[in-house]
Amino acid sequence: MKNLLIIINILIISVISLQAQNNTKEVLIIGTMHQVPKFLKNSYKPLLKKAEKYQANAIYVERLPSTDTFEISMIYTKFYHLADSLKQVYPTDENRFNQLLNTNLEDFEKEDFRFMMYCFIIKKDYANYRYYLYLLRYGIEGSPKSLRNENDEITHRLAILSNMKMIYSMDDQSKRPEYYKAWQACAKAGKTNGDSKRIKRLGIKLTLRSIIPGLFGKSGLYTNSKKTIEAYHKINSFRYTQKECEACEEGKYYWDYRNEQMAINIGEQINNNTNDKNLVVVGAGHVVGIKDYLQKHYPNISVKILSDKKESNKEKNTTDVAIQSSISH
């Protein structure tokens, strides 16, 4: 009787937990290597499979939001001027635009892809401009060969598979000049205080560990391992340093600031949308920071990274053992 009550309690807790999870919006963060060399061209395939299995209904990418017009003018300068020029000569039809947002991608004509691409250029939405440019070039079948970057190999392919008509931007580059200035000063200081040797050793270790996964097309999975994303976080945020250095502390601040703003851009959009399963595709060095800031500012959102799944499997196995133990006794 006692064992039966234990089993019932475990089942009740599991059901309550499952219901709570079903009512919670969640995010899965996938770290990337940006553009990879030709010999690693298949590295994104395993990550695409993981992303497809997750069944996200929204994708967030490392692009500037269309509302950040100043940074767009500074970083996507040609695109910014193209948007202003196109706006003067190309008539936009908001009714057609909204109608296409509610149309299955398989029902699009080539001119529909072109129309949407022009609309997103005029709206200064760089991420969706690139998405519809991809669709215009390759259709819903996608590129026949690997284009070796995260947005073409994960974001665009997954968005097509999921029949998405829009992807979301979440980057922040407002402190970019300050960050790179601090990076250069920190690197210069490291040559005299020994920190440059430390980061060099860390870089060599990461490279050596990546060789075997890379040979088997699993570089993307290696990049998302717990040790690797933590190492990239240390490198990009100057947390590898052991000597006091004002420039390195400034660089750490600016890197953390960018991650925090990216997390806010993600969290605010998730809270303002109905999408419950959200995928973030971002450079591996941002994964730890974005996760931490999302958990800090948005406790209502469940945040996961790929390496967390191994931990959850361990917990599940522990629960199963507990139930089996109760039954056997």
C-alpha positions in Angstrom: 0.0 0.0 0.0 2.8 2.3 0.9 4.6 1.7 -2.4 1.4 2.3 -4.3 1.0 5.7 -2.6 4.6 6.6 -3.6 4.0 5.7 -7.2 0.7 7.7 -7.3 2.4 10.7 -5.8 5.2 10.5 -8.4 2.7 10.2 -11.2 0.7 13.2 -9.9 3.8 15.3 -9.6 4.8 14.3 -13.2 1.3 15.3 -14.5 1.4 18.6 -12.7 4.9 19.3 -14.0 3.9 18.3 -17.6 0.8 20.7 -17.4 3.0 23.5 -16.2 5.5 22.9 -19.1 2.7 22.9 -21.6 1.6 26.3 -20.4 5.1 27.7 -20.5 6.8 29.4 -23.4 10.3 28.1 -24.1 13.5 28.7 -26.0 16.1 26.4 -27.3 19.4 28.1 -28.1 21.7 26.6 -30.7 25.3 27.8 -31.0 26.9 28.1 -34.4 30.3 28.6 -36.0 29.0 31.2 -38.5 30.7 30.6 -41.9 32.6 27.3 -41.9 35.4 26.1 -44.3 34.6 23.7 -47.2 36.0 20.7 -45.3 33.3 21.3 -42.6 30.5 21.9 -45.1 28.3 19.2 -43.6 28.7 20.4 -40.0 25.3 22.0 -39.8 23.3 18.9 -40.9 23.2 17.4 -37.4 22.1 20.8 -35.9 19.4 21.1 -38.5 18.1 17.6 -37.5 18.1 18.7 -33.8 16.3 21.9 -34.7 13.7 20.1 -36.8 13.0 17.7 -34.1 12.4 20.5 -31.6 9.4 21.7 -33.8 9.8 25.4 -33.2 7.2 27.8 -34.4 9.5 30.9 -34.3 13.2 31.3 -35.2 15.4 34.2 -33.8 18.6 35.0 -35.6 21.7 37.2 -35.0 20.5 40.1 -37.2 19.7 43.6 -36.3 16.0 44.3 -35.8 14.4 46.6 -38.4 13.6 49.2 -35.7 17.4 49.7 -35.0 17.8 52.0 -38.1 20.9 53.7 -36.8 22.9 50.5 -36.4 21.5 49.2 -39.7 22.8 52.4 -41.4 26.2 51.8 -39.9 26.6 48.0 -40.4 24.3 47.2 -43.3 25.1 50.5 -45.1 24.4 49.4 -48.7 21.2 47.7 -47.6 20.1 50.8 -45.8 20.5 53.0 -48.8 18.9 50.4 -51.0 15.8 50.4 -48.8 15.5 54.2 -49.1 16.0 54.1 -52.9 13.6 51.2 -53.4 10.9 52.9 -51.3 10.8 55.7 -53.8 10.1 53.6 -56.9 8.5 50.3 -55.8 4.8 50.4 -54.8 4.1 48.3 -51.8 0.7 46.6 -51.3 0.1 45.8 -47.6 -3.0 43.8 -48.4 -1.0 41.5 -50.7 1.9 41.4 -48.1 -0.5 40.3 -45.3 -2.3 37.8 -47.5 1.1 36.2 -48.4 2.0 35.9 -44.7 -1.1 33.7 -44.4 -0.3 31.6 -47.5 1.5 28.3 -47.6 5.0 28.6 -49.0 4.3 25.8 -51.5 1.6 28.0 -53.0 4.0 30.9 -53.6 4.9 31.9 -57.1 8.5 33.1 -57.9 7.2 36.6 -58.2 5.6 36.3 -54.7 9.1 35.6 -53.3 10.4 38.6 -55.1 7.5 40.8 -53.9 8.1 39.8 -50.3 11.8 40.3 -50.6 11.3 43.9 -51.9 8.8 44.5 -49.1 11.2 43.4 -46.4 14.0 45.6 -48.0 11.7 48.6 -47.8 10.9 47.7 -44.1 14.7 47.5 -43.5 14.2 44.0 -42.2 17.6 42.4 -43.2 16.9 38.9 -41.8 13.7 38.4 -43.9 15.2 40.1 -46.9 17.9 37.4 -46.8 15.3 34.7 -46.2 13.3 35.6 -49.3 16.4 36.1 -51.3 17.2 32.5 -50.5 13.7 31.4 -51.5 13.9 33.4 -54.7 17.2 31.8 -55.7 16.5 28.2 -54.6 12.7 27.8 -54.1 11.3 25.7 -51.3 13.6 22.8 -52.2 16.5 24.8 -50.9 20.1 25.0 -52.2 21.3 21.8 -53.7 24.7 22.3 -52.0 25.8 23.5 -48.6 26.3 27.2 -48.4 28.3 26.7 -45.1 26.7 29.3 -42.9 24.2 29.0 -40.1 21.3 31.0 -41.6 21.3 29.3 -45.0 21.9 25.8 -43.5 19.8 26.0 -40.4 17.5 29.0 -40.3 16.3 29.2 -43.9 16.0 25.4 -44.4 14.1 25.0 -41.1 11.9 27.9 -41.8 10.9 26.4 -45.1 10.3 23.0 -43.5 8.1 24.7 -40.9 6.2 26.8 -43.5 7.3 30.0 -41.8 6.8 33.3 -43.6 8.9 35.3 -41.2 11.9 35.0 -39.0 12.8 37.3 -36.0 15.9 39.4 -35.5 17.4 40.0 -32.0 21.0 41.3 -32.4 22.4 44.4 -30.7 25.5 46.2 -32.1 25.3 49.5 -30.2 28.6 48.9 -28.3 30.4 47.3 -31.2 33.2 50.0 -31.6 33.8 50.1 -27.8 34.0 46.3 -27.7 36.6 46.0 -30.4 38.6 48.8 -29.1 38.7 47.1 -25.7 39.6 43.8 -27.4 42.7 45.3 -29.1 43.8 46.9 -25.9 43.3 43.7 -23.9 45.2 41.7 -26.4 48.1 44.2 -26.3 48.2 44.0 -22.5 48.1 40.2 -22.7 51.5 40.2 -24.5 53.2 41.6 -21.4 51.2 40.1 -18.5 51.0 36.5 -19.9 47.3 36.3 -20.7 48.0 36.1 -24.4 49.7 32.7 -23.8 46.7 31.6 -21.8 44.2 32.3 -24.6 46.5 30.8 -27.1 46.6 27.5 -25.1 42.8 27.6 -24.8 42.5 28.1 -28.6 44.8 25.2 -29.4 42.9 23.0 -27.0 39.6 23.9 -28.7 41.1 23.2 -32.1 42.6 19.9 -31.2 39.3 18.7 -29.6 37.4 19.7 -32.8 39.4 17.7 -35.2 37.8 14.2 -34.8 34.2 15.6 -34.6 35.0 17.7 -37.7 36.1 14.6 -39.6 32.8 12.9 -39.0 30.6 16.0 -39.8 29.8 16.6 -36.2 31.6 19.9 -35.6 28.3 21.6 -34.9 27.4 19.1 -32.2 30.9 19.6 -30.7 30.4 23.3 -30.7 27.3 22.9 -28.6 28.9 20.7 -26.0 28.9 22.2 -22.5 32.7 22.6 -22.3 32.9 24.2 -25.7 30.3 26.9 -25.3 31.7 27.7 -21.9 35.2 28.1 -23.5 33.9 30.4 -26.2 32.1 32.4 -23.5 35.3 32.8 -21.6 37.3 33.8 -24.7 34.8 36.4 -26.0 34.0 37.9 -22.6 37.7 38.0 -21.5 37.0 35.8 -18.6 40.1 33.8 -19.5 42.3 36.6 -18.1 43.9 36.3 -14.7 45.8 39.6 -14.5 44.1 42.9 -13.7 43.4 44.8 -16.9 41.1 47.8 -17.3 40.7 47.2 -21.0 39.8 43.5 -20.4 37.2 44.5 -17.8 35.7 47.0 -20.3 35.6 44.3 -23.0 33.8 42.0 -20.6 31.2 44.7 -19.8 30.5 45.3 -23.5 30.2 41.6 -24.3 27.8 41.1 -21.4 25.9 44.2 -22.4 25.4 42.8 -25.9 24.2 39.4 -24.6 21.8 41.1 -22.2 20.3 43.3 -25.0 20.0 40.2 -27.3 18.2 38.4 -24.5 15.9 41.3 -24.0 15.2 41.5 -27.7 14.3 37.8 -27.6 12.3 37.9 -24.4 10.2 40.9 -25.3 9.2 39.5 -28.7 8.4 36.1 -27.2 6.1 37.7 -24.6 4.4 39.8 -27.3 3.8 36.8 -29.6 1.8 33.6 -29.2 4.6 31.3 -30.3 5.3 28.8 -27.5 8.4 27.0 -28.9 11.2 29.4 -30.0 14.6 28.6 -31.5 17.5 30.9 -31.2 20.3 30.5 -33.8 23.4 32.4 -32.7 27.2 32.4 -32.5 28.4 29.9 -29.9 30.1 32.6 -27.8 26.7 34.1 -27.0 24.9 31.0 -25.8 25.9 31.1 -22.1 25.3 34.8 -21.8 21.9 34.9 -23.5 20.8 31.9 -21.5 21.8 33.5 -18.2 20.1 36.9 -19.0 16.9 35.3 -20.3 16.6 33.3 -17.1 17.4 36.5 -15.1 14.9 38.8 -16.8 12.2 36.4 -18.1 11.7 33.6 -15.4 8.4 32.9 -17.1 10.3 31.5 -20.2 11.9 28.1 -20.0 15.4 28.3 -21.5 17.3 25.3 -22.9 20.5 24.7 -24.7 21.4 21.5 -26.6 23.8 20.2 -23.8 20.9 20.4 -21.3 19.2 17.5 -23.0 21.8 15.1 -21.6 21.2 16.4 -18.1 17.4 16.0 -18.5 17.9 12.4 -19.7 19.9 11.7 -16.6 17.1 13.1 -14.4 14.5 11.0 -16.3 16.6 7.9 -15.8 16.8 8.6 -12.0 13.0 9.0 -11.8 12.5 5.7 -13.7 14.9 3.9 -11.3 12.9 5.4 -8.4 9.6 4.1 -9.7 11.0 0.7 -10.5 12.6 0.5 -7.1 9.2 1.3 -5.4 7.5 -1.4 -7.5 10.1 -4.1 -6.7 9.7 -3.4 -3.0 
